[in-house]
Amino acid sequence: VSGLPSSGTIYVRLWSYISGSWQWNDYTYKAGGGTKAVMTSPTPGSTLGSSATFIWTTGSGVSQYWLYVGSTGVGSYNIYQAS
């Protein structure tokens, strides 16, 4: 199917004709979501030395990346931040 919108919700109904009667299943999908980048190295949970090279997948539909590295809690960036 082409011409799907780039945002919003897509509703799909799949019909089946069984023994002289139509039956259906309904489905919903999120349009244009893309996939987030995922850290691949170092392995999450591993022990780091005084330096590390961080590598991630590209994801899909991603137009920009930010990398935060911190020691004061999830989402902190007191050590490093870059786009």
MIDRENKE-536360 format. One record per residue (C-alpha): x, y, z; residue number from 1; chain; residue in three letters. Coordinates in Angstrom, 2 decimals. Layout:
BEGIN
X;Y;Z;NUM;A;ALA
...
***
This chain:
BEGIN
0.00;0.00;0.00;1;A;VAL
1.47;3.35;-1.00;2;A;SER
0.37;6.86;-0.06;3;A;GLY
0.34;6.28;3.70;4;A;LEU
0.56;9.44;5.84;5;A;PRO
3.83;10.25;7.59;6;A;SER
2.22;10.68;11.01;7;A;SER
-0.87;9.65;12.95;8;A;GLY
-2.66;6.33;13.27;9;A;THR
-3.41;3.88;10.47;10;A;ILE
-6.43;1.58;10.83;11;A;TYR
-6.54;-1.70;8.92;12;A;VAL
-9.39;-4.19;8.62;13;A;ARG
-8.64;-7.61;7.12;14;A;LEU
-11.76;-9.38;5.83;15;A;TRP
-12.16;-13.16;5.44;16;A;SER
-15.08;-14.90;3.74;17;A;TYR
-15.78;-18.13;5.63;18;A;ILE
-18.69;-20.49;4.98;19;A;SER
-20.86;-17.82;3.38;20;A;GLY
-20.18;-15.14;5.98;21;A;SER
-17.73;-12.22;6.11;22;A;TRP
-15.57;-11.91;9.24;23;A;GLN
-12.81;-9.44;10.02;24;A;TRP
-9.90;-8.55;12.27;25;A;ASN
-9.00;-4.93;13.00;26;A;ASP
-5.44;-3.64;13.50;27;A;TYR
-3.89;-0.27;14.32;28;A;THR
-0.45;0.99;13.36;29;A;TYR
1.57;4.09;14.09;30;A;LYS
2.51;5.93;10.89;31;A;ALA
6.06;7.03;10.10;32;A;GLY
7.52;6.22;13.48;33;A;GLY
11.00;5.17;12.39;34;A;GLY
13.25;3.27;14.77;35;A;THR
15.52;4.68;17.46;36;A;LYS
19.28;4.29;17.35;37;A;ALA
20.59;1.58;19.72;38;A;VAL
23.95;1.50;21.52;39;A;MET
26.00;-1.49;20.32;40;A;THR
29.39;-0.87;21.92;41;A;SER
30.50;-0.94;24.63;42;A;PRO
28.03;-3.58;25.74;43;A;THR
25.49;-1.99;28.13;44;A;PRO
26.34;-2.88;31.73;45;A;GLY
30.04;-3.47;31.01;46;A;SER
32.84;-1.85;33.02;47;A;THR
34.53;1.12;31.33;48;A;LEU
38.09;2.34;31.67;49;A;GLY
39.23;5.97;31.53;50;A;SER
38.03;6.31;27.92;51;A;SER
35.53;4.58;25.65;52;A;ALA
34.35;4.67;22.05;53;A;THR
30.57;4.60;21.82;54;A;PHE
29.02;3.00;18.73;55;A;ILE
25.31;2.81;17.86;56;A;TRP
23.04;1.62;15.07;57;A;THR
21.74;4.27;12.72;58;A;THR
18.05;3.48;13.27;59;A;GLY
15.65;4.55;10.51;60;A;SER
14.16;7.94;9.85;61;A;GLY
16.69;9.50;12.25;62;A;VAL
17.83;12.98;11.22;63;A;SER
20.04;13.89;14.18;64;A;GLN
21.77;12.25;17.14;65;A;TYR
22.74;13.56;20.57;66;A;TRP
25.07;11.69;22.91;67;A;LEU
24.98;12.45;26.63;68;A;TYR
27.51;10.93;29.04;69;A;VAL
27.12;11.65;32.74;70;A;GLY
27.71;10.39;36.25;71;A;SER
24.90;12.10;38.15;72;A;THR
21.96;9.98;36.98;73;A;GLY
20.05;8.82;33.92;74;A;VAL
20.05;11.54;31.25;75;A;GLY
22.91;13.50;32.85;76;A;SER
25.65;14.99;30.70;77;A;TYR
28.22;16.40;33.13;78;A;ASN
31.03;14.43;31.40;79;A;ILE
30.21;14.86;27.70;80;A;TYR
27.49;15.97;25.29;81;A;GLN
27.56;16.30;21.51;82;A;ALA
25.26;16.21;18.52;83;A;SER
***
